[in-house]
Amino acid sequence: MSVTNAEAIYQLEQQLQNSLRRVQPDPQFVQQLQYRLANPGPTLSAPRTAGVGLLLTALGIAGGVLLLWLLGRLNRE
């Protein structure tokens, strides 16, 4: 990192520090957030839809094969 690059970053940091005001979060919010992060609740998983995905994949492949077969028959005629 060159000196000019480091100076530019320092100046940018100073500008941001001077233009942004500090935020003091509500202590109760911080405490609740800390508790929720330390003690996560039960996670709900989405219902399995693997059967539906497999069926749609099979129908897509069958439809593609049927389309290719029909196009092949039309080209021969």
Secondary structure, DSSP 8 states (H G I E B T S, - for coil): --HHHHHHHHHHHHHHHHHS------HHHHHHHHHHHHS----------HHHHHHHHHHHHHHHHHHHHHHHHHHH-
